């Protein structure tokens, strides 16, 4: 039986919360996934620990921290891709992730399958 769009969004949200916690050490307060056509957008809030928020206050520290987080994410991205393919029953074409200085993380996942509304 094929999963509904709402079921896929819920499963992705739960997995992303787990992934961010277990693989990146981020403990987001809220994670929400939105599926539209062939694109999944994931928004995770409060991804920075208190010490990290203090550390990234100046530009140089923020750039250093961002470089580290990007490298860290790239190392574990294949795990994420594999699980997303299982959840969506689709091939993941690309994953782009951005962590903002305010602790908000956005992931945009492109799939090879179009989901109806």
N, C-alpha and C positions, 0 to 999 in steps of 0.2 A: 504494500500500500504506500502510495506517495504521500509525503508529509505536506502539510499546508504551509503557506508562507509564514504564518504566525508561529507555527511549531519550529520552523527552521530558524527564524529570528530569535526565538527563546533559547534554542539549543546553542546557537552561536554566542549569544550573550553570556550564557553560563560557562561555556568553554573558554571564552576570551577572559573572563574574570579569573578562571583557574590558571590559564596560560600566563597572564600577566603576573599573577602572584607567584606561581611555581618557577617560571623560567626567567622572569625579569626582576623579581623581588618587589614588584609594584603592588600595592594593595588598594585598588580603586574603590571608592565608596559606591559607585554606581557604574554599570556597564549596560549599554543599550545598542542593539543591532537593528539596522533598518535595511530591508531588502527591496530593491527597486530594479526591475528588469534583470540585467546581468551584473548588477553592482550591489555589494554589501558595504554599508557604512557602519562602522562601530565607533561609538563615543564612550570613552571611559574618563570619569572625573576623579580628581584628587589622587593622581598617580605619583606625586612626589611625597617623600617622607619629610617630616619637619626639618631635619638636618639638611636634606637636599634643597629644600626651599630657601634656607639660609645661605647655602653654598652658591646658588645660582643667581644671586642678587646683582652681581656685576657682569658685564658683557664677556670678559675673558673667561671667567669661571663657567658661565652659561655655555659658551662655545665648547669648552673642554668637556663639560658634562654631556652636552648634546652629542658630541663626537663619540664618546664612550657608549651612550645609550643606543646610538645608531649601529655601532659595531656589535654590541651585545644582541640587539634585535636581529641583525642579519645572520648571526650564528645559530639562532634557534628558529628562524623563519621556516626552514623545511618541515619541522614538526608541526607548526601551525598550518602550513599549506596542506600537509597530509590529512590532518584532522578535519579541516574545512572541506576538503574534497569528500570525505566520508559523510559529513553532516549534510552537505548540499547535493550529493550524488552528481557533482559537476567537477570539471577540471578547473583549477585555479590558474588564471592567466597571469595575474600580477597582484602583489600586495604592496601598498605604500602606507607607511606609518609616520606620523608626525607627533612629537611630544612638545607641547607648548610650555613656556616658562611658568605659566599659571597652573601647571599640573594636569592639564587636559590633554588626553591622547586621542587622536583620530586615526583610524585605520580604514583604508579604502581597498576593497577586494574586488577584483574583476573576475567574473566566471565565464565559462564558455556556454552557459545555459541561461536562457531568459525565463525569469519567474513571472507569472501573471499576478496581477493585483488581487 
